[in-house]
């Protein structure tokens, strides 16, 4: 995210979680061409904003550079472009003390620490944002956990080890563990984390025979965190990773002799265009949101689509064989969005994730399965320290462009709700669900939503006010060292009003109002500049519109009320959710 350095007592995160603390919350977006403001008055300056409107990728690069250390308490970004985010905190200790863990001490409840002890994991998407928080939490909570086999896309074992070192072991997220283990940190991490060369898109994950046999003989828990999260991704790319990938992983799971649980990280927005209060229930093969809406609306004249996942996969193959290479990428994006909306989902990402859930249910047999559905995941709230962020998360481009004065309005329902949760809360709830169902090993599929829209909704007009208050007191600084003053963001509920605002704003920013009124028209060059700026903002609004006007409210009843008093295996889900 751009910069959001707000005291908890008045911050967006306080509104979200409903707690008050005196610590500062700092979020920083990884881009060297961005102005960053720090709560203590320290500033990192840069000259321009590059491609923030359209950049939203789950992929993490491998180019790393040293971070600049600021005053204690400041979270600072290293100049590493689209690679690993770096947050430097002088005299860093885990939030709450060097050995703190909110889950330690729950052995009399759900028994998370007891469950973790000695267990061996196979984790996909291990170099991703959420998976790293998950890995760090486990290693800090229970050092006696068994090995974690991490699937890493790489050419060979050496490059996989390099990615493990650069993107996990040497990153700032793990600095608390570095302090705990001191000189033995590297040895400890390498004794626990085993890089495995592979790819979820390949048959048998592309594993060589030896490591495949080790995983089959030793692994207790499989965690699938691999995903492509780009809203308008190519249909073939998204379906390979988000739909076919889980099938490949489930086939691996069926070979595991010690397996106690298959845990799949999904998204709450697989619920598509469902409206109202949305409960935590699994998908079955062929489920279709459009069909649900048809039945609820009782509209006999409307065509009723039938979702056939195998047919969608074949559709992709057929299109790839019939489209010229120079047109394929754009056509695949268009097909993905068209198919998603045809069946009742917002975009290619959530559609292919929903189909992935359906395939897991179809293939699972007697394997215990847990599906975690978090809403919009943002920075850590407290663990291992507040404000850790990596990548360009969902709401970041809007917040960043607003703070820099480049976006003064947006297409959004003022009374709508932004459903956002901190990464460490997602991880805590995931660990609780994993321990509960990994312990009882019932051959069921259980779905848990981790969300705030029902239990603690954040209304968009309140968010706009919070952002205005923040940037008024802690403004970004322009290239000449001057604070950037921003107005209260205007919220538009119609595309026409939003487009008109964008044009007026673009003309005004370039000092063209007088020129346009006196000469009656702008030069072609200036008009093209304004048009490009407007089109970028409209593109962003179009991608986000299904979420900024989202009518669903995500229920978290199961994660909040699944505790059973006095039961070692069933209690503690609610407590784990609260004690983040």
Secondary structure, 3 states (H helix, E strand, C coil): CCCCCEEHHHCHHHHHHCCCCCCEECCCCCCCCCCEECCCCCEECCCCCCCCCCCCCCCCCCCCCCCCCCCCCCCCCCCCCCCCCCCCCCCCCCCCCCCCCCCCCCCCCCCHHHHHECCCEEEECCCCHHHHHHHHHHHHHCCCECCEEEEECCCCHHHHHHHHHHHHHCCHHHHHHHHHHHHHHHHHHHHHEEEEECCCCCHHHHCCHHHHHHHHHHCCEEEECCCCCCCCCCHHHHHHHHHHHHHHHHHHHCCCCCCCEEEEECCHHHHCCCCEEECCCCCCCCCCHHHHHHHHHCCCCCCCCCCCHHHHHHHHHHHHHHCCHHHHHHHHHHHHHHHHHHCCCCCHHHHHHHHHHHHHHHHCCCCCEEEEEECEEECCCCCCCCCCCCCCCCCHHHHHHHHCCCCCEEECCCCCEECEEEHHHHHHHHHHHHHHHHHHCCCCEEEEEECCCCCCCEEHHHHHHHHHHHHHHCCCECCCCCECCCCCCEEECCHHHHHHHHHHHHHHHCCCHHHHHHHCCCCHHHHHHHHHHHHHHHHHHHHHHHHHCCCEEECCHHHHHCCCCCCCCCCCHHHHHHCC
